[in-house]
Amino acid sequence: MSKETTTTQNDLQVIISHCKEYGFIFPSSEIYDGLGAVYDYGPYGVELKNNLQQYWWKAMVQLNENIVGIDAAIFMHPKTWKASGHVDAFNDPLIDNKDSKKRYRADVLIEDYVAKIEEKINKDVEKAEKKFGETFDKAMFLQTNPNVLRNREKADGINARFKAALEAGDLAEVRQIIVDLEIACPISGTRNWTEVRQFNLMFSTEVGSVAEEASTIYLRPETAQGIFVNFLNVLNTSRQRIPFGIAQVGKAFRNEIVARQFIFRTREFEQMEMQFFVRPGTEMEWYEKWKADRMKWHRSLGFPQEKLNYKDHLKVAHYANAAVDIEFAFPFGIKEIEGIHSRTDFDLTQHQNLSGKKLQYFDSELNQSYVPYVIETSIGLNRTFLALMCNGYKKEKLDGDNERVVLALPPFLAPVQIGIFPLVNKDGLSEKAEEIYNELKWDFKCFMEEKDSIGKRYRRMDAIGTPYCITVDHQTLEDNTVTIRERDTMKQDRINIEQLKQIVAERVDWKKGLR
């Protein structure tokens, strides 16, 4: 059967509909009309999310003898957030349109404007590639084409001006950039903007049995501080020596006023972070290493190189001396999925000063103690989940008027790895299929179904990303063989049941992606 891929990049609404229809993601509290920017993961969504989390953990902790894990509490002593700078400086610059009454992040408005300029450059490159074919010199084109040069100069000029405003903390200048660029509200179409002001993103609550004696604490806005305050505990119990890392997966909470783009920006989200402690003076060497390692990991998820890129921060955070994002080309734009930061010794020094406890490492090679420097890798689990859905979703036209939707997930991440189907629900085929299911379920996530035609069952498995389907038919009862169908090619092979476990294990092995 021949096939032709008609689309590989779909708008966000198609992805959202697919996620709900096939049990990946639901709006939270939907029977009460939902809660903005909060989502629940359905039967297949939780399997995919757990598989992705475990894949990161294996790559980060299991394969690195000098990285260990922890699971810190969500609630932390309020001084933690004073030391980290979150109480005083964890803000977003917000601006309102007076006509639509809608609120926006001022930095995002400017970044989106620049992204449209970058998109124009990319379109000029694509047109030239089609026109000149194999003779096309992309580097020369970018250096000489008048349209590209004009747009590049414009984008760089905006970025430079924006960077200067951020570094100076000049909110009036940030607003003036929006005005000068004639950025309009998407809802009202007007440019009637308020002043820009800062808004703290932390959720606060109270702990204590009596209101008058209650203390204000915060839901953590990041997982990193749980690692830093446990630095000595881990150092003293894990027998690690610098350089070493501490990894953690956990939920964080931010009062995002402008939450949008499905699960890309939500108020409750999960981070997969690793803080790598190094000798001062070696941090940039490790920074470059982790940049390369993390990009390699993202490529192992099946993301093509053209959908990934590095983006250096225009303004580094107060705790960093270098910062870069790994970005993915979503249907709604090129956005961050992971940040790599050289955090210097800021966090440990701050906690040391405020707590009065020494957070230092004795380096026997140097015969001295020091506060280690830190390289951070911080990936959004939810964002990477969304990237997998956007990258994997395809609608394919088959022979005739037939078509199928397929979710081309890496086999080792698929929420269901094997679909097991009796051809018909009679003649002992269901019993044989159940026998196979009971044998394979110990090693793989399996799904067995008897309802509908075999073609419809294949299509449902394609849509949730199941890499292999096994069909039990009358020949199975005669010679103990089954048909195994591969999702992406739809090719079918006849194999002996005794070979199933080994064949599938080889094809869904997570180690293939990292070797």
C-alpha positions as CSV (number, residue, x, y, z in Angstrom):
1,M,0.0,0.0,0.0
2,S,1.5,3.3,-1.0
3,K,1.1,6.4,1.1
4,E,1.9,10.1,1.0
5,T,2.4,12.3,4.0
6,T,0.1,15.3,3.4
7,T,1.1,17.3,6.5
8,T,3.6,17.0,9.4
9,Q,3.0,20.4,11.1
10,N,-0.4,21.2,12.4
11,D,-1.9,24.1,14.1
12,L,-2.3,23.9,17.8
13,Q,-6.1,23.4,17.8
14,V,-5.7,20.1,15.9
15,I,-3.2,18.9,18.5
16,I,-5.5,20.0,21.4
17,S,-8.5,18.1,19.8
18,H,-6.4,15.0,19.2
19,C,-5.2,15.0,22.8
20,K,-8.7,15.2,24.2
21,E,-10.3,12.7,21.7
22,Y,-7.7,10.0,22.4
23,G,-7.3,10.4,26.1
24,F,-4.0,12.3,26.4
25,I,-5.0,15.6,28.0
26,F,-8.3,16.9,29.4
27,P,-9.2,20.4,30.7
28,S,-9.1,20.3,34.5
29,S,-12.5,20.3,36.2
30,E,-14.2,20.3,32.8
31,I,-17.6,19.4,34.2
32,Y,-17.4,22.9,35.9
33,D,-16.3,24.6,32.7
34,G,-12.6,24.0,33.5
35,L,-10.0,26.1,35.2
36,G,-7.8,28.3,33.0
37,A,-4.3,27.1,32.2
38,V,-4.7,23.9,34.2
39,Y,-4.9,20.4,32.6
40,D,-5.3,16.8,33.6
41,Y,-3.4,13.9,31.8
42,G,-5.7,11.1,30.6
43,P,-5.0,7.3,30.4
44,Y,-2.6,7.6,27.4
45,G,-1.2,11.0,28.4
46,V,0.0,9.8,31.9
47,E,1.7,6.8,30.3
48,L,3.5,9.0,27.8
49,K,4.5,11.6,30.4
50,N,5.7,8.9,32.8
51,N,7.8,7.3,30.0
52,L,9.3,10.6,29.0
53,Q,10.2,11.3,32.6
54,Q,11.8,7.9,33.1
55,Y,13.7,8.3,29.9
56,W,15.2,11.6,31.1
57,W,15.9,10.0,34.5
58,K,17.7,7.1,33.0
59,A,19.8,9.3,30.7
60,M,20.6,11.7,33.5
61,V,21.0,9.6,36.6
62,Q,21.3,5.9,35.6
63,L,23.9,6.5,32.9
64,N,26.0,9.0,34.9
65,E,27.8,7.7,37.9
66,N,28.4,11.2,39.3
67,I,24.7,12.3,39.3
68,V,22.3,11.3,42.0
69,G,18.6,12.1,42.5
70,I,16.4,13.6,45.2
71,D,12.7,14.4,45.7
72,A,12.4,17.7,47.7
73,A,9.1,18.9,49.2
74,I,7.0,21.5,47.4
75,F,6.7,23.6,50.6
76,M,9.9,25.1,51.8
77,H,10.9,27.6,54.5
78,P,10.0,31.1,53.3
79,K,13.6,32.3,53.8
80,T,14.5,30.0,50.9
81,W,12.7,32.3,48.4
82,K,14.2,35.4,50.0
83,A,17.7,34.0,49.6
84,S,17.0,32.9,46.0
85,G,15.7,36.4,45.0
86,H,12.2,35.2,44.2
87,V,10.5,37.4,46.8
88,D,12.1,40.5,45.4
89,A,12.8,39.8,41.8
90,F,10.6,37.0,40.4
91,N,8.4,39.2,38.2
92,D,7.0,39.5,34.7
93,P,6.6,42.8,32.9
94,L,2.8,43.2,32.2
95,I,0.9,45.6,30.0
96,D,-2.8,46.0,29.5
97,N,-4.7,47.1,26.5
98,K,-7.3,49.7,27.6
99,D,-9.8,48.9,25.0
100,S,-9.9,45.1,25.2
101,K,-9.1,45.0,28.9
102,K,-6.7,42.1,28.1
103,R,-3.4,41.7,29.8
104,Y,-0.1,40.7,28.1
105,R,3.5,40.1,28.9
106,A,5.3,43.0,27.4
107,D,8.4,40.9,26.7
108,V,6.4,38.3,24.8
109,L,4.8,41.0,22.7
110,I,8.2,42.2,21.6
111,E,9.6,38.7,21.2
112,D,6.7,37.6,19.0
113,Y,7.2,40.7,16.9
114,V,10.9,39.8,16.4
115,A,9.9,36.2,15.7
116,K,7.7,37.3,12.8
117,I,10.8,39.1,11.3
118,E,12.8,35.9,11.7
119,E,10.0,34.0,10.0
120,K,10.3,36.4,7.0
121,I,14.0,35.6,6.8
122,N,13.3,31.9,6.9
123,K,10.7,32.1,4.1
124,D,13.1,34.0,1.9
125,V,15.6,31.2,2.5
126,E,13.1,28.5,1.6
127,K,12.1,30.3,-1.6
128,A,15.7,30.6,-2.7
129,E,16.4,27.0,-1.9
130,K,13.5,25.9,-4.1
131,K,14.6,28.2,-6.9
132,F,18.3,27.4,-7.0
133,G,18.2,23.7,-5.8
134,E,21.6,22.0,-5.1
135,T,23.5,25.1,-6.2
136,F,22.0,27.2,-3.4
137,D,24.6,28.6,-1.0
138,K,22.6,29.4,2.2
139,A,25.5,31.1,4.0
140,M,26.2,33.4,1.1
141,F,22.5,34.2,0.7
142,L,22.1,35.2,4.3
143,Q,25.1,37.5,4.0
144,T,24.1,39.2,0.7
145,N,20.4,39.2,0.1
146,P,19.0,42.7,0.6
147,N,15.7,41.6,2.1
148,V,17.4,39.3,4.5
149,L,20.0,42.0,5.5
150,R,17.3,44.5,6.0
151,N,15.2,42.2,8.2
152,R,18.3,41.0,10.1
153,E,19.3,44.6,10.9
154,K,15.8,45.4,12.1
155,A,15.6,42.3,14.3
156,D,19.0,42.8,15.8
157,G,18.2,46.5,16.4
158,I,15.1,45.6,18.3
159,N,16.9,42.9,20.3
160,A,19.7,45.3,21.3
161,R,17.3,48.0,22.4
162,F,15.2,45.5,24.3
163,K,18.2,44.0,26.0
164,A,19.4,47.5,27.1
165,A,16.0,48.2,28.6
166,L,15.8,45.0,30.5
167,E,19.3,45.4,31.9
168,A,18.5,48.9,33.0
169,G,15.1,47.8,34.4
170,D,13.6,50.6,32.3
171,L,9.9,49.6,32.0
172,A,9.0,53.0,30.4
173,E,11.5,52.1,27.6
174,V,10.0,48.6,27.2
175,R,6.6,50.3,26.7
176,Q,8.1,52.8,24.2
177,I,9.5,49.9,22.2
178,I,6.0,48.4,21.9
179,V,4.6,51.8,20.9
180,D,7.4,52.5,18.3
181,L,6.9,49.0,16.8
182,E,3.2,49.8,16.5
183,I,2.3,46.5,18.1
184,A,-1.5,46.2,18.4
185,C,-3.7,44.2,20.7
186,P,-4.8,41.0,18.9
187,I,-8.3,41.4,20.4
188,S,-9.1,45.1,20.0
189,G,-6.7,45.9,17.2
190,T,-5.8,49.1,19.0
191,R,-2.5,50.4,20.4
192,N,-4.0,51.9,23.5
193,W,-1.5,50.6,26.1
194,T,-1.1,51.1,29.8
195,E,2.2,51.5,31.5
196,V,4.3,48.4,32.0
197,R,4.5,47.1,35.6
198,Q,6.0,44.2,37.3
199,F,3.9,41.3,38.7
200,N,5.3,38.7,41.1
201,L,4.6,35.1,40.0
202,M,4.6,33.2,43.2
203,F,1.6,31.6,44.8
204,S,1.4,32.3,48.5
205,T,-0.6,30.5,51.2
206,E,-0.6,30.2,55.0
207,V,0.6,27.4,57.3
208,G,-0.6,27.1,60.9
209,S,-3.7,26.0,62.7
210,V,-4.7,29.4,64.0
211,A,-5.1,32.3,61.6
212,E,-3.5,34.8,63.8
213,E,-0.4,32.7,64.2
214,A,-0.2,31.5,60.6
215,S,3.0,32.1,58.6
216,T,3.1,33.0,54.9
217,I,4.8,30.3,52.7
218,Y,4.9,29.8,49.0
219,L,4.2,27.0,46.5
220,R,7.7,26.6,45.0
221,P,8.1,28.4,41.6
222,E,11.0,26.1,40.7
223,T,12.5,22.9,41.8
224,A,16.1,24.0,41.9
225,Q,16.1,25.5,45.4
226,G,15.2,22.1,46.9
227,I,18.5,20.8,45.4
228,F,20.6,23.7,46.8
229,V,19.3,23.5,50.3
230,N,20.0,19.8,50.3
231,F,23.6,20.2,48.9
232,L,25.3,19.2,52.2
233,N,22.9,16.4,52.9
234,V,23.6,14.8,49.5
235,L,27.3,15.5,49.7
236,N,27.6,13.8,53.1
237,T,25.5,10.7,52.2
238,S,26.2,9.9,48.5
239,R,30.0,9.9,48.7
240,Q,30.2,12.0,45.6
241,R,33.1,14.3,44.7
242,I,33.1,17.4,42.6
243,P,32.2,17.5,39.8
244,F,28.8,15.8,40.6
245,G,25.2,16.5,40.0
246,I,21.8,16.3,41.7
247,A,18.7,15.6,39.7
248,Q,15.1,16.1,40.5
249,V,11.7,15.8,38.8
250,G,8.9,17.7,40.5
251,K,6.0,20.1,40.2
252,A,6.3,23.9,40.3
253,F,3.7,26.7,40.4
254,R,3.6,30.1,38.9
255,N,0.8,32.6,38.9
256,E,1.0,33.1,35.1
257,I,-1.4,36.0,34.3
258,V,-0.9,35.4,30.5
259,A,-1.1,31.6,30.4
260,R,-1.7,30.3,26.9
261,Q,-0.8,27.9,24.1
262,F,-2.3,24.8,25.7
263,I,0.1,23.0,28.1
264,F,3.1,25.2,27.0
265,R,2.5,27.8,29.7
266,T,0.5,26.7,32.7
267,R,0.2,27.6,36.3
268,E,1.0,24.1,37.5
269,F,3.8,22.3,35.6
270,E,6.6,19.8,36.0
271,Q,10.3,20.4,35.7
272,M,13.2,17.9,35.2
273,E,16.2,19.6,36.5
274,M,19.8,18.8,37.2
275,Q,22.3,21.0,39.1
276,F,25.9,20.1,38.4
277,F,28.4,21.3,40.9
278,V,31.9,22.2,39.6
279,R,35.2,23.8,40.7
280,P,35.1,27.6,40.2
281,G,36.9,28.5,37.0
282,T,35.8,25.3,35.1
283,E,32.2,26.3,34.8
284,M,32.3,27.4,31.1
285,E,33.9,24.2,30.0
286,W,31.1,22.2,31.7
287,Y,28.5,24.7,30.4
288,E,29.5,23.9,26.8
289,K,29.5,20.2,27.5
290,W,26.0,20.2,28.9
291,K,24.8,22.3,26.0
292,A,25.9,19.6,23.6
293,D,24.7,16.7,25.8
294,R,21.2,18.1,26.2
295,M,20.9,18.9,22.5
296,K,21.9,15.2,21.7
297,W,19.2,14.0,24.1
298,H,16.5,16.1,22.4
299,R,17.6,14.7,19.0
300,S,17.2,11.2,20.5
301,L,13.4,11.9,20.9
302,G,13.2,12.0,17.1
303,F,13.1,15.8,16.8
304,P,14.7,16.8,13.4
305,Q,17.7,19.2,13.6
306,E,15.8,21.9,11.8
307,K,13.2,22.0,14.6
308,L,15.8,22.6,17.3
309,N,18.1,25.4,17.9
310,Y,20.1,27.3,20.6
311,K,19.1,30.8,21.7
312,D,21.4,32.8,24.0
313,H,19.6,34.9,26.5
314,L,19.4,38.7,25.7
315,K,19.7,39.3,29.5
316,V,21.0,36.6,31.9
317,A,19.2,36.2,35.2
318,H,20.7,37.8,38.3
319,Y,22.3,34.5,39.3
320,A,23.9,33.6,36.0
321,N,27.0,34.5,34.0
322,A,25.8,32.5,30.9
323,A,22.4,31.2,29.7
324,V,21.1,29.5,26.6
325,D,17.7,28.0,25.7
326,I,17.2,24.9,23.5
327,E,14.1,25.9,21.4
328,F,11.7,23.8,19.4
329,A,9.6,24.9,16.4
330,F,6.0,24.5,17.6
331,P,3.1,25.3,15.3
332,F,2.7,28.6,17.2
333,G,6.4,29.6,17.0
334,I,9.9,28.8,18.1
335,K,9.8,28.4,21.9
336,E,12.0,27.3,24.8
337,I,11.8,23.7,26.0
338,E,15.0,23.6,28.1
339,G,17.4,26.1,29.6
340,I,21.0,25.6,30.4
341,H,22.5,28.1,32.8
342,S,25.8,28.8,34.5
343,R,24.5,29.8,37.8
344,T,27.9,30.7,39.4
345,D,28.0,30.3,43.2
346,F,25.0,32.6,43.7
347,D,22.5,30.1,45.1
348,L,24.8,28.3,47.6
349,T,26.3,31.6,48.7
350,Q,22.9,33.2,49.3
351,H,21.7,30.3,51.3
352,Q,25.0,30.2,53.2
353,N,24.7,33.8,54.1
354,L,21.0,33.8,55.2
355,S,21.1,30.4,57.0
356,G,24.5,30.9,58.7
357,K,25.4,27.3,57.6
358,K,28.6,26.7,55.6
359,L,27.7,25.2,52.2
360,Q,31.2,24.5,51.0
361,Y,33.2,21.6,49.5
362,F,36.7,20.6,50.6
363,D,38.7,20.0,47.5
364,S,41.5,17.6,48.5
365,E,43.4,18.2,45.3
366,L,43.6,21.9,46.0
367,N,43.7,21.5,49.8
368,Q,41.1,24.2,50.2
369,S,37.3,24.7,50.7
370,Y,35.1,26.7,48.4
371,V,31.5,27.3,47.4
372,P,31.0,25.3,44.1
373,Y,29.8,26.8,40.9
374,V,26.7,25.3,39.3
375,I,25.6,24.4,35.8
376,E,21.9,23.9,35.6
377,T,19.9,22.0,33.0
378,S,16.2,22.6,33.4
379,I,13.7,21.0,31.0
380,G,9.9,21.5,31.0
381,L,8.3,18.0,31.1
382,N,4.9,19.4,29.9
383,R,6.5,21.4,27.1
384,T,8.5,18.4,25.9
385,F,5.4,16.3,26.0
386,L,3.7,19.0,23.7
387,A,6.7,19.0,21.4
388,L,6.4,15.2,21.0
389,M,2.7,15.5,20.1
390,C,3.4,18.3,17.6
391,N,6.3,16.5,16.0
392,G,4.6,13.1,15.9
393,Y,1.2,14.1,14.7
394,K,0.7,13.3,11.0
395,K,-2.3,12.9,8.7
396,E,-1.5,10.6,5.8
397,K,-3.3,9.9,2.5
398,L,-3.3,6.3,1.6
399,D,-4.3,4.5,-1.7
400,G,-7.7,5.7,-3.0
401,D,-9.6,8.0,-0.8
402,N,-8.4,6.5,2.5
403,E,-6.4,8.4,5.1
404,R,-5.1,7.8,8.6
405,V,-3.9,9.9,11.5
406,V,-0.7,8.5,13.0
407,L,1.3,9.7,16.1
408,A,4.9,8.8,15.2
409,L,6.3,8.7,18.7
410,P,9.6,7.0,19.5
411,P,8.6,3.3,20.2
412,F,10.2,3.4,23.7
413,L,8.0,6.3,24.7
414,A,4.7,5.1,23.3
415,P,1.9,4.9,25.9
416,V,1.0,1.5,24.5
417,Q,3.7,-0.6,22.9
418,I,1.7,-3.6,21.7
419,G,-1.8,-3.8,20.5
420,I,-3.1,-7.4,20.6
421,F,-6.1,-8.2,18.4
422,P,-8.0,-11.5,17.7
423,L,-9.2,-11.3,14.1
424,V,-12.7,-12.3,15.2
425,N,-14.3,-12.9,18.5
426,K,-14.9,-16.6,18.1
427,D,-13.3,-20.0,17.3
428,G,-10.9,-19.6,20.3
429,L,-9.0,-16.6,18.9
430,S,-9.9,-14.4,21.8
431,E,-8.6,-17.0,24.3
432,K,-5.4,-17.3,22.3
433,A,-5.0,-13.5,22.2
434,E,-5.6,-13.2,25.9
435,E,-2.9,-15.9,26.5
436,I,-0.4,-13.8,24.5
437,Y,-1.5,-10.6,26.4
438,N,-0.9,-12.3,29.7
439,E,2.6,-13.3,28.7
440,L,3.7,-10.0,27.2
441,K,2.1,-7.6,29.8
442,W,5.0,-8.4,32.2
443,D,7.5,-6.7,29.9
444,F,5.5,-4.2,27.8
445,K,2.5,-1.9,28.1
446,C,-0.1,-3.9,26.1
447,F,-3.7,-3.3,25.0
448,M,-6.1,-6.0,23.8
449,E,-9.3,-5.3,21.9
450,E,-11.9,-7.4,20.1
451,K,-14.4,-4.8,19.0
452,D,-14.7,-3.5,15.4
453,S,-12.9,-4.5,12.2
454,I,-9.2,-5.1,12.3
455,G,-8.6,-2.0,10.2
456,K,-10.4,0.3,12.6
457,R,-8.4,-1.2,15.5
458,Y,-5.2,-0.5,13.6
459,R,-6.3,3.1,13.1
460,R,-7.0,3.7,16.8
461,M,-3.5,2.3,17.7
462,D,-1.9,4.5,15.0
463,A,-3.6,7.6,16.5
464,I,-2.2,6.9,20.0
465,G,1.3,6.0,18.7
466,T,1.3,2.3,19.3
467,P,4.4,1.0,17.4
468,Y,3.3,-2.6,16.9
469,C,0.1,-4.5,16.6
470,I,-0.3,-8.3,16.8
471,T,-3.1,-10.1,15.1
472,V,-4.2,-13.5,16.1
473,D,-6.0,-15.4,13.3
474,H,-7.0,-19.0,12.4
475,Q,-3.5,-19.8,11.2
476,T,-2.3,-19.0,14.7
477,L,-4.1,-22.0,16.0
478,E,-2.5,-24.2,13.4
479,D,1.2,-23.1,13.5
480,N,1.5,-20.8,16.6
481,T,2.4,-17.8,14.4
482,V,0.9,-14.3,14.4
483,T,1.0,-11.2,12.2
484,I,3.0,-8.3,13.6
485,R,2.3,-4.9,12.0
486,E,4.7,-1.9,12.2
487,R,3.0,1.5,12.7
488,D,5.1,3.8,10.5
489,T,5.4,1.6,7.4
490,M,2.2,-0.5,8.0
491,K,4.4,-3.5,6.9
492,Q,3.2,-6.9,8.3
493,D,5.3,-9.9,9.0
494,R,4.5,-13.4,10.1
495,I,6.4,-14.6,13.1
496,N,6.3,-17.4,15.7
497,I,4.7,-16.4,19.1
498,E,7.9,-17.6,20.9
499,Q,9.8,-14.8,19.0
500,L,7.5,-12.0,20.0
501,K,9.1,-10.9,23.3
502,Q,12.6,-10.8,21.8
503,I,11.6,-9.0,18.6
504,V,9.5,-6.3,20.3
505,A,12.1,-5.9,23.1
506,E,14.8,-5.1,20.5
507,R,12.5,-2.6,18.7
508,V,11.3,-0.7,21.7
509,D,14.7,-0.6,23.6
510,W,15.2,2.9,25.1
511,K,19.0,2.4,25.0
512,K,19.0,2.8,21.2
513,G,18.3,6.4,21.4
514,L,21.3,7.2,23.6
515,R,24.0,5.1,22.0
